[in-house]
């Protein structure tokens, strides 16, 4: 990432890197003729960082919380799709790396949302 702000923003950096991994996974899945779930993964896996990026440009604290909450929902949705792929054995790939990184993103985003909501209620 070439933007200093992005390097200092851990959740934005991690979500961007995660999106890149999801894009690579999407390509692998397509090559294995899995087209439906792969598109779901691509959509929500790249949406996490997009919503975090939007949150960083929020005009109000409430807007920030809303966008971060959407990012959290997208991260939880990708958990579903990754687990489904893993358990269904539609393709023979190991999803443990993406599952671990998704868990880390959920923890970080949840902490940000809780802190931001707490700050909102104080004002």
URFEN-V303871 format. One record per pair of residues at least 12 apart in sequence whose C-alpha atoms are under 10 Angstrom apart, sorted by the first residue. I is the first residue (numbers start at 1). J is the second residue. If there is no record, write none. Layout:
BEGIN
i:I j:J
i:I j:J
END
This chain:
BEGIN
i:1 j:13
i:1 j:16
i:1 j:17
i:6 j:53
i:9 j:56
i:10 j:105
i:10 j:108
i:11 j:48
i:11 j:49
i:11 j:52
i:11 j:53
i:11 j:104
i:11 j:105
i:11 j:106
i:11 j:108
i:11 j:109
i:11 j:112
i:12 j:48
i:12 j:49
i:12 j:50
i:12 j:51
i:12 j:52
i:12 j:53
i:12 j:56
i:12 j:105
i:12 j:109
i:13 j:49
i:13 j:52
i:14 j:49
i:14 j:101
i:14 j:102
i:14 j:104
i:14 j:105
i:14 j:108
i:15 j:45
i:15 j:46
i:15 j:47
i:15 j:48
i:15 j:49
i:15 j:50
i:15 j:51
i:15 j:52
i:15 j:53
i:15 j:71
i:15 j:75
i:15 j:101
i:15 j:102
i:15 j:104
i:15 j:105
i:15 j:109
i:16 j:45
i:16 j:46
i:16 j:47
i:16 j:48
i:16 j:49
i:16 j:50
i:16 j:52
i:16 j:53
i:17 j:46
i:17 j:49
i:17 j:101
i:18 j:45
i:18 j:46
i:18 j:48
i:18 j:49
i:18 j:98
i:18 j:101
i:18 j:102
i:18 j:105
i:19 j:41
i:19 j:42
i:19 j:43
i:19 j:44
i:19 j:45
i:19 j:46
i:19 j:47
i:19 j:48
i:19 j:49
i:19 j:50
i:20 j:42
i:20 j:45
i:20 j:46
i:21 j:42
i:21 j:45
i:21 j:46
i:21 j:97
i:21 j:98
i:21 j:101
i:22 j:38
i:22 j:41
i:22 j:42
i:22 j:43
i:22 j:44
i:22 j:45
i:22 j:46
i:22 j:78
i:22 j:98
i:23 j:38
i:23 j:39
i:23 j:41
i:23 j:42
i:23 j:43
i:23 j:45
i:23 j:46
i:24 j:42
i:25 j:38
i:25 j:41
i:25 j:42
i:25 j:93
i:25 j:95
i:25 j:98
i:26 j:38
i:26 j:39
i:26 j:40
i:26 j:41
i:26 j:42
i:26 j:43
i:26 j:45
i:27 j:39
i:27 j:42
i:28 j:91
i:28 j:93
i:29 j:41
i:29 j:85
i:29 j:90
i:29 j:91
i:29 j:92
i:29 j:93
i:32 j:90
i:32 j:91
i:32 j:92
i:32 j:93
i:33 j:90
i:33 j:91
i:34 j:85
i:34 j:90
i:34 j:91
i:37 j:81
i:37 j:82
i:37 j:84
i:37 j:85
i:37 j:90
i:38 j:81
i:38 j:82
i:38 j:85
i:40 j:77
i:40 j:78
i:40 j:81
i:40 j:82
i:41 j:74
i:41 j:77
i:41 j:78
i:41 j:79
i:41 j:80
i:41 j:81
i:41 j:82
i:41 j:85
i:42 j:78
i:43 j:74
i:43 j:78
i:44 j:71
i:44 j:73
i:44 j:74
i:44 j:75
i:44 j:76
i:44 j:77
i:44 j:78
i:44 j:79
i:44 j:81
i:45 j:71
i:45 j:74
i:45 j:75
i:45 j:76
i:45 j:77
i:45 j:78
i:45 j:79
i:45 j:81
i:45 j:102
i:46 j:71
i:46 j:74
i:46 j:75
i:46 j:78
i:47 j:70
i:47 j:71
i:47 j:73
i:47 j:74
i:47 j:75
i:48 j:67
i:48 j:68
i:48 j:69
i:48 j:70
i:48 j:71
i:48 j:72
i:48 j:73
i:48 j:74
i:48 j:75
i:48 j:76
i:48 j:78
i:48 j:105
i:48 j:106
i:48 j:109
i:49 j:68
i:49 j:71
i:49 j:74
i:49 j:75
i:50 j:67
i:50 j:68
i:50 j:71
i:51 j:64
i:51 j:66
i:51 j:67
i:51 j:68
i:51 j:69
i:51 j:70
i:51 j:71
i:51 j:72
i:51 j:74
i:52 j:64
i:52 j:65
i:52 j:67
i:52 j:68
i:52 j:69
i:52 j:70
i:52 j:71
i:52 j:72
i:52 j:109
i:53 j:67
i:53 j:68
i:53 j:71
i:54 j:67
i:54 j:68
i:54 j:71
i:55 j:67
i:55 j:68
i:55 j:69
i:55 j:70
i:55 j:71
i:56 j:68
i:61 j:116
i:61 j:117
i:61 j:119
i:61 j:120
i:62 j:116
i:62 j:117
i:62 j:120
i:64 j:113
i:64 j:116
i:64 j:117
i:65 j:112
i:65 j:113
i:65 j:114
i:65 j:115
i:65 j:116
i:65 j:117
i:65 j:120
i:66 j:113
i:66 j:116
i:66 j:117
i:67 j:113
i:68 j:109
i:68 j:110
i:68 j:112
i:68 j:113
i:68 j:116
i:69 j:109
i:69 j:110
i:69 j:112
i:69 j:113
i:69 j:114
i:70 j:109
i:71 j:105
i:71 j:106
i:71 j:109
i:71 j:110
i:71 j:113
i:72 j:105
i:72 j:106
i:72 j:107
i:72 j:108
i:72 j:109
i:72 j:110
i:72 j:112
i:72 j:113
i:73 j:106
i:73 j:109
i:73 j:110
i:74 j:106
i:75 j:102
i:75 j:103
i:75 j:104
i:75 j:105
i:75 j:106
i:75 j:107
i:75 j:109
i:76 j:102
i:76 j:103
i:76 j:105
i:76 j:106
i:78 j:98
i:78 j:99
i:78 j:102
i:79 j:98
i:79 j:99
i:79 j:100
i:79 j:102
i:79 j:103
i:79 j:106
i:80 j:99
i:82 j:94
i:82 j:95
i:82 j:96
i:82 j:98
i:82 j:99
i:82 j:102
i:83 j:95
i:83 j:96
i:83 j:99
i:86 j:99
END
